[in-house]
């Protein structure tokens, strides 16, 4: 593949092209095709943006019909027929069946725009600056959201001090025997802990970028209890693991909590079109008109495909049932792999169709498996502080046959990489420092 034009004209900041160094030309469902026609099974899904697959035919047909009818494409925050139908569909199929009463705010089109708006709103409502975020959390790379993002790689790129955020240990950060919520409660209760009274807590129920770290339902309920007791707003960042990724439209549904603010993006449009949304309890709507703006907060094409995605996939339980079945398949496959390679120290964690194969820190095993899998036709990425987690993130609609084909390639790649590692000669160290 000739990538010279990208090397010559594009910034060094590009990332995924380095992991997947081919030129993709076509995509459909859970398949990608490069310019030579080679097929790849997609276990990446646009970092969680393509929950319903590439070029979903039902959504594409609805979008093409809308364009052919001269429907409004760009509308800022004006009222349009596309936005009206999206609001009606969201209310009818998502909010009312779940007993949720939220006001909707359309922000700029990316996830970080939604997080910025959520943090600004929380600070306005409470009149306080500090935000609690969590270890390994990822919330975006613009100013406010980056301050709440833990990863040093992203924080170093800011060029300025990142403040008004206090990081607390996520569930399991100190291992399974340490209750990190007790730590947070002690910090909040102690007036001499040094923790400024926060306006809000922002949390991912499953940390995707952070390494597929899963918060338990009990931990989330305890977090909500502390928020209520200490007059803090609870913000759930559902940008990657919402829109069905965990099997329910919202990732927090099974925990029984009621977040004050929820951020959505990525798969919200259902078609890879940029769209972000903040949902918040009506009493929190203290915005002055135009106080938070953005030229592209009215992506009407995204409204059209998002509404169609809800109509197609969220009118009944079929998709949730399918995700649960595929979760069992992926989980069993990964756990069997980890069990068969016990000497390698592998583990498995995840919820729904975001599952991680956890490898030991420091040996680059996950990255090597991902590279080998790509060579054999699977697009898959790694995550975690040390890229130690191989993240399985297929489309929710992936056919079982393709899912099993992809898992076979991942398993074969892992076995080949570990076999290669075991064949490498060991270097014996001799007393006195020579080797």
PLY file of the C-alpha trace (Angstrom):
ply
format ascii 1.0
element vertex 435
property float x
property float y
property float z
element edge 434
property int vertex1
property int vertex2
end_header
0.00 0.00 0.00
1.35 3.41 -0.98
0.97 5.65 2.08
3.45 8.29 0.94
0.84 11.02 0.47
-0.24 10.59 4.09
3.36 10.70 5.30
4.09 13.81 3.28
0.98 15.87 3.92
-0.55 14.71 7.20
0.57 15.65 10.70
2.54 13.25 12.87
-0.43 13.33 15.26
-2.24 10.66 13.26
-2.54 7.43 15.18
-4.73 4.64 13.86
-3.08 4.68 10.43
0.05 3.43 12.20
-1.80 0.45 13.64
-3.65 -0.31 10.42
-1.24 0.74 7.62
-3.46 0.09 4.59
-5.78 2.28 2.53
-9.37 1.28 3.21
-11.68 1.74 0.25
-15.02 0.11 1.11
-16.95 -1.06 4.13
-20.19 -2.89 4.81
-21.54 -4.44 7.94
-18.59 -5.81 9.91
-16.23 -5.93 6.96
-13.62 -3.50 5.67
-11.88 -3.77 2.29
-8.59 -2.15 1.33
-7.69 -0.84 -2.11
-6.38 -4.24 -3.18
-9.71 -5.82 -2.28
-8.47 -7.64 0.81
-11.18 -8.21 3.42
-10.87 -7.47 7.13
-13.28 -8.35 9.94
-13.91 -5.26 12.06
-13.49 -5.74 15.82
-12.89 -1.99 16.25
-16.18 -0.40 15.09
-14.76 3.08 14.75
-13.81 3.08 18.45
-17.45 2.39 19.27
-19.02 4.65 16.64
-20.44 1.90 14.43
-22.59 -0.19 16.75
-24.86 -1.07 13.83
-22.05 -1.74 11.36
-20.65 0.09 8.35
-23.10 1.49 5.79
-26.09 -0.05 7.52
-28.51 -0.42 4.58
-31.66 0.60 6.48
-30.05 3.76 7.83
-28.39 4.54 4.49
-31.67 4.28 2.62
-33.35 6.66 5.06
-30.49 9.16 4.72
-30.45 9.00 0.92
-34.22 9.53 0.79
-33.88 12.56 3.06
-31.16 14.07 0.86
-33.16 13.38 -2.29
-36.10 15.29 -0.81
-33.94 18.41 -0.24
-34.17 18.00 3.52
-32.31 20.55 5.65
-28.73 19.39 6.29
-27.32 22.25 8.37
-29.63 24.02 10.77
-27.65 25.28 13.80
-30.21 24.99 16.63
-33.20 25.98 14.52
-36.30 23.82 14.49
-36.33 21.34 11.61
-38.48 18.38 10.69
-35.51 16.05 11.20
-34.84 17.32 14.71
-38.55 17.17 15.58
-38.76 13.53 14.58
-35.56 12.68 16.45
-36.91 14.27 19.65
-40.24 12.46 19.28
-38.53 9.12 18.65
-36.07 9.54 21.53
-38.90 10.33 23.89
-41.15 7.50 22.67
-38.62 4.66 22.37
-35.83 5.51 24.81
-36.85 7.87 27.60
-40.47 7.04 28.40
-40.07 3.23 28.43
-37.27 3.69 30.98
-39.13 6.22 33.09
-36.50 8.90 32.38
-37.28 12.60 32.31
-34.39 14.45 30.69
-33.98 17.75 28.88
-31.85 17.39 25.72
-29.02 19.69 24.67
-27.43 19.35 21.25
-23.77 20.32 21.48
-20.97 20.35 18.94
-20.63 17.03 17.12
-17.95 15.22 19.13
-17.95 13.51 22.49
-15.62 16.03 24.07
-18.12 18.79 23.16
-20.79 16.99 25.17
-18.48 16.55 28.16
-17.46 20.21 28.06
-21.11 21.24 28.16
-21.89 18.82 30.99
-19.03 20.10 33.15
-19.90 23.75 32.50
-23.52 23.12 33.36
-22.65 21.30 36.60
-20.40 24.15 37.69
-23.09 26.71 36.94
-25.75 24.77 38.82
-23.68 24.17 41.93
-21.56 27.32 41.90
-18.45 25.27 42.55
-15.44 24.50 40.34
-14.05 21.15 41.37
-14.97 17.93 39.54
-14.22 14.40 40.70
-12.96 12.09 37.98
-11.40 8.64 38.23
-8.13 6.89 37.59
-7.87 5.59 33.99
-10.87 7.70 32.96
-11.09 9.19 29.47
-13.49 12.03 28.68
-11.96 13.87 25.72
-8.99 16.01 24.76
-10.29 19.59 24.81
-9.62 21.82 27.84
-12.25 20.89 30.42
-12.69 17.29 29.35
-8.93 16.78 29.18
-8.62 17.99 32.78
-10.93 15.10 33.71
-8.94 12.61 31.59
-6.33 10.59 33.46
-4.03 9.34 30.69
-0.64 11.06 30.85
-0.13 10.87 27.07
-3.15 13.09 26.45
-2.54 15.36 29.44
1.05 16.14 28.42
-0.16 17.43 25.05
-2.26 20.18 26.66
0.59 22.66 27.06
-1.15 24.28 30.05
-1.98 23.36 33.62
-5.10 21.23 33.95
-6.95 22.01 37.13
-10.28 22.02 38.94
-10.36 18.21 38.91
-9.61 15.71 41.67
-8.87 12.10 40.70
-10.15 9.26 42.83
-9.50 5.50 42.50
-11.92 3.68 40.19
-13.54 0.43 41.23
-10.84 -2.23 41.58
-7.94 0.21 41.24
-6.21 -1.23 44.33
-7.36 -4.77 43.63
-10.55 -6.66 44.44
-10.16 -6.45 48.22
-10.09 -2.64 48.52
-13.36 -0.69 48.57
-12.43 2.50 46.75
-15.84 4.00 47.49
-14.96 3.92 51.20
-11.84 5.93 50.34
-13.89 8.53 48.48
-16.41 8.73 51.31
-13.63 9.34 53.84
-12.18 12.12 51.67
-15.57 13.79 51.37
-16.40 13.46 55.07
-13.07 14.79 56.34
-12.98 18.63 56.24
-9.18 18.45 56.34
-8.71 15.97 53.50
-7.79 18.81 51.14
-10.58 17.89 48.72
-12.45 20.97 47.56
-16.20 20.37 47.62
-16.96 19.11 44.10
-19.76 20.31 41.87
-20.03 16.90 40.23
-18.59 13.44 39.70
-18.02 12.19 36.15
-17.72 8.47 35.56
-17.71 5.81 32.84
-19.49 2.62 33.89
-16.97 0.75 31.73
-13.69 2.48 30.98
-12.99 1.71 27.35
-9.82 3.70 26.69
-8.69 3.02 30.26
-8.51 -0.75 29.75
-12.07 -2.14 29.82
-12.34 -1.59 33.56
-15.87 -2.42 34.73
-17.56 -0.68 37.65
-19.73 -3.04 39.66
-23.41 -2.26 40.07
-22.92 -1.95 43.84
-20.06 0.52 43.37
-22.19 2.68 41.07
-25.04 2.71 43.56
-22.66 3.72 46.35
-21.32 6.50 44.13
-24.83 7.81 43.56
-25.50 7.69 47.30
-22.42 9.79 48.01
-23.41 12.28 45.32
-26.80 12.76 46.92
-25.39 12.98 50.43
-22.76 15.55 49.50
-24.83 17.63 47.06
-22.83 16.66 43.98
-24.23 16.01 40.52
-23.65 12.57 39.00
-22.52 12.67 35.36
-22.38 9.37 33.44
-20.17 9.53 30.36
-21.90 7.02 28.07
-20.12 8.14 24.92
-18.43 4.82 24.14
-20.46 2.29 26.10
-23.94 3.75 25.56
-26.29 3.19 22.61
-26.47 -0.55 23.31
-22.81 -1.44 23.75
-23.48 -3.14 27.11
-26.78 -4.63 25.92
-29.06 -1.82 27.09
-29.39 1.59 25.47
-27.79 3.23 28.52
-24.98 1.40 30.27
-26.26 2.37 33.73
-29.74 0.85 33.36
-29.07 -2.41 35.21
-27.52 -0.60 38.19
-30.74 1.25 38.98
-29.01 4.62 39.34
-30.48 7.88 38.04
-27.70 10.14 36.73
-28.27 13.88 36.81
-26.47 14.30 33.49
-25.65 11.82 30.70
-23.39 12.39 27.70
-23.88 10.51 24.42
-22.03 10.57 21.09
-20.17 7.98 18.95
-22.95 5.53 17.95
-25.80 7.96 18.62
-26.26 8.73 14.92
-25.96 5.03 14.13
-24.18 5.70 10.86
-20.85 7.24 11.83
-22.17 10.77 11.39
-20.94 13.27 14.00
-23.53 13.93 16.69
-23.42 14.53 20.44
-26.06 15.00 23.07
-26.28 15.96 26.73
-29.28 14.76 28.71
-29.99 16.34 32.09
-32.75 16.59 34.63
-35.07 19.51 33.75
-34.42 21.41 36.99
-30.75 21.74 35.98
-31.53 23.75 32.84
-30.00 27.05 33.97
-28.47 27.92 30.60
-29.00 31.41 29.21
-29.93 31.33 25.49
-26.75 30.96 23.43
-24.51 30.50 26.49
-23.09 27.28 25.01
-23.00 27.26 21.25
-21.44 25.62 18.19
-21.83 25.90 14.43
-22.39 22.18 13.91
-24.77 21.38 16.75
-27.56 20.76 14.25
-26.43 17.82 12.10
-29.77 16.99 10.55
-28.43 13.97 8.64
-27.42 12.53 12.00
-30.89 13.26 13.39
-32.39 11.27 10.51
-30.18 8.20 10.90
-30.33 8.31 14.72
-34.12 8.28 14.67
-34.11 5.42 12.16
-31.63 3.46 14.30
-33.94 3.78 17.28
-36.93 2.73 15.19
-35.06 -0.27 13.79
-33.21 -1.54 16.86
-34.91 -0.18 19.99
-38.60 -0.86 19.38
-38.26 -4.23 21.13
-35.78 -6.46 22.99
-34.27 -8.24 19.97
-31.00 -6.29 19.88
-30.46 -6.50 23.64
-31.07 -10.25 23.53
-28.61 -10.63 20.65
-25.94 -8.63 22.49
-26.35 -10.84 25.56
-25.93 -13.99 23.45
-22.88 -12.61 21.63
-21.41 -11.46 24.93
-21.53 -15.05 26.19
-19.88 -16.27 23.01
-17.04 -13.73 23.13
-16.54 -14.13 26.86
-16.38 -17.91 26.68
-13.93 -17.73 23.78
-11.60 -15.33 25.58
-11.80 -17.19 28.88
-10.99 -20.47 27.14
-8.00 -18.77 25.52
-6.83 -17.39 28.86
-7.30 -20.80 30.52
-5.40 -22.64 27.79
-2.49 -20.19 28.17
-2.36 -20.03 31.95
1.39 -19.62 31.88
0.94 -16.28 30.06
-0.97 -14.60 32.89
-3.98 -13.62 30.77
-7.31 -12.39 32.12
-10.69 -11.32 30.77
-13.03 -8.49 31.71
-15.84 -6.53 30.14
-19.59 -6.08 29.76
-21.77 -6.67 26.73
-19.82 -6.39 23.51
-16.87 -4.54 24.96
-14.58 -7.30 26.18
-10.90 -7.19 27.00
-8.16 -9.81 26.95
-5.84 -8.57 29.69
-2.13 -9.30 29.31
0.75 -8.73 31.73
2.09 -5.18 31.80
5.48 -4.64 30.25
5.79 -7.32 27.57
3.81 -5.59 24.75
1.86 -8.81 24.28
-1.50 -7.17 23.48
0.02 -4.95 20.81
1.81 -7.89 19.22
-1.40 -9.92 19.13
-3.25 -6.97 17.59
-0.58 -6.59 14.90
-0.62 -10.29 14.11
-4.42 -10.33 13.99
-4.39 -7.42 11.55
-1.93 -9.30 9.33
-4.46 -12.14 9.28
-7.47 -9.95 8.59
-8.93 -8.59 11.86
-8.97 -4.90 12.80
-8.63 -4.71 16.59
-7.09 -2.20 18.99
-5.52 -2.16 22.43
-6.28 0.01 25.45
-5.17 0.56 29.02
-2.43 2.64 30.60
0.22 0.39 29.08
-1.75 -0.84 26.04
-2.00 -4.11 27.91
-5.62 -4.92 27.00
-6.72 -6.33 23.66
-10.16 -4.73 23.21
-12.82 -6.74 21.38
-15.37 -4.18 20.12
-17.40 -5.64 17.23
-20.62 -4.20 15.85
-23.66 -5.24 17.87
-25.16 -6.52 14.63
-22.19 -8.64 13.55
-23.34 -12.02 12.17
-22.37 -14.97 14.36
-20.33 -16.52 11.55
-18.15 -13.42 11.19
-17.85 -13.06 14.95
-16.56 -16.61 15.25
-14.20 -16.13 12.28
-12.74 -13.06 13.94
-12.37 -14.78 17.29
-10.61 -17.71 15.60
-8.10 -15.28 14.09
-7.57 -13.55 17.45
-7.03 -16.91 19.15
-4.63 -18.09 16.44
-2.74 -14.80 16.57
-2.41 -14.98 20.35
-1.12 -18.55 20.20
1.38 -17.68 17.47
2.68 -14.64 19.35
3.03 -16.54 22.61
4.69 -19.48 20.87
7.16 -17.09 19.25
7.88 -15.51 22.62
8.53 -18.89 24.23
11.04 -19.77 21.48
13.12 -16.64 22.09
16.44 -17.49 23.76
16.69 -16.51 27.41
19.59 -14.30 28.45
21.21 -15.58 31.66
22.68 -12.97 33.94
26.02 -13.79 35.50
27.07 -12.52 38.90
29.21 -9.41 38.60
26.91 -7.66 36.12
28.07 -9.31 32.87
25.45 -11.03 30.75
0 1
1 2
2 3
3 4
4 5
5 6
6 7
7 8
8 9
9 10
10 11
11 12
12 13
13 14
14 15
15 16
16 17
17 18
18 19
19 20
20 21
21 22
22 23
23 24
24 25
25 26
26 27
27 28
28 29
29 30
30 31
31 32
32 33
33 34
34 35
35 36
36 37
37 38
38 39
39 40
40 41
41 42
42 43
43 44
44 45
45 46
46 47
47 48
48 49
49 50
50 51
51 52
52 53
53 54
54 55
55 56
56 57
57 58
58 59
59 60
60 61
61 62
62 63
63 64
64 65
65 66
66 67
67 68
68 69
69 70
70 71
71 72
72 73
73 74
74 75
75 76
76 77
77 78
78 79
79 80
80 81
81 82
82 83
83 84
84 85
85 86
86 87
87 88
88 89
89 90
90 91
91 92
92 93
93 94
94 95
95 96
96 97
97 98
98 99
99 100
100 101
101 102
102 103
103 104
104 105
105 106
106 107
107 108
108 109
109 110
110 111
111 112
112 113
113 114
114 115
115 116
116 117
117 118
118 119
119 120
120 121
121 122
122 123
123 124
124 125
125 126
126 127
127 128
128 129
129 130
130 131
131 132
132 133
133 134
134 135
135 136
136 137
137 138
138 139
139 140
140 141
141 142
142 143
143 144
144 145
145 146
146 147
147 148
148 149
149 150
150 151
151 152
152 153
153 154
154 155
155 156
156 157
157 158
158 159
159 160
160 161
161 162
162 163
163 164
164 165
165 166
166 167
167 168
168 169
169 170
170 171
171 172
172 173
173 174
174 175
175 176
176 177
177 178
178 179
179 180
180 181
181 182
182 183
183 184
184 185
185 186
186 187
187 188
188 189
189 190
190 191
191 192
192 193
193 194
194 195
195 196
196 197
197 198
198 199
199 200
200 201
201 202
202 203
203 204
204 205
205 206
206 207
207 208
208 209
209 210
210 211
211 212
212 213
213 214
214 215
215 216
216 217
217 218
218 219
219 220
220 221
221 222
222 223
223 224
224 225
225 226
226 227
227 228
228 229
229 230
230 231
231 232
232 233
233 234
234 235
235 236
236 237
237 238
238 239
239 240
240 241
241 242
242 243
243 244
244 245
245 246
246 247
247 248
248 249
249 250
250 251
251 252
252 253
253 254
254 255
255 256
256 257
257 258
258 259
259 260
260 261
261 262
262 263
263 264
264 265
265 266
266 267
267 268
268 269
269 270
270 271
271 272
272 273
273 274
274 275
275 276
276 277
277 278
278 279
279 280
280 281
281 282
282 283
283 284
284 285
285 286
286 287
287 288
288 289
289 290
290 291
291 292
292 293
293 294
294 295
295 296
296 297
297 298
298 299
299 300
300 301
301 302
302 303
303 304
304 305
305 306
306 307
307 308
308 309
309 310
310 311
311 312
312 313
313 314
314 315
315 316
316 317
317 318
318 319
319 320
320 321
321 322
322 323
323 324
324 325
325 326
326 327
327 328
328 329
329 330
330 331
331 332
332 333
333 334
334 335
335 336
336 337
337 338
338 339
339 340
340 341
341 342
342 343
343 344
344 345
345 346
346 347
347 348
348 349
349 350
350 351
351 352
352 353
353 354
354 355
355 356
356 357
357 358
358 359
359 360
360 361
361 362
362 363
363 364
364 365
365 366
366 367
367 368
368 369
369 370
370 371
371 372
372 373
373 374
374 375
375 376
376 377
377 378
378 379
379 380
380 381
381 382
382 383
383 384
384 385
385 386
386 387
387 388
388 389
389 390
390 391
391 392
392 393
393 394
394 395
395 396
396 397
397 398
398 399
399 400
400 401
401 402
402 403
403 404
404 405
405 406
406 407
407 408
408 409
409 410
410 411
411 412
412 413
413 414
414 415
415 416
416 417
417 418
418 419
419 420
420 421
421 422
422 423
423 424
424 425
425 426
426 427
427 428
428 429
429 430
430 431
431 432
432 433
433 434
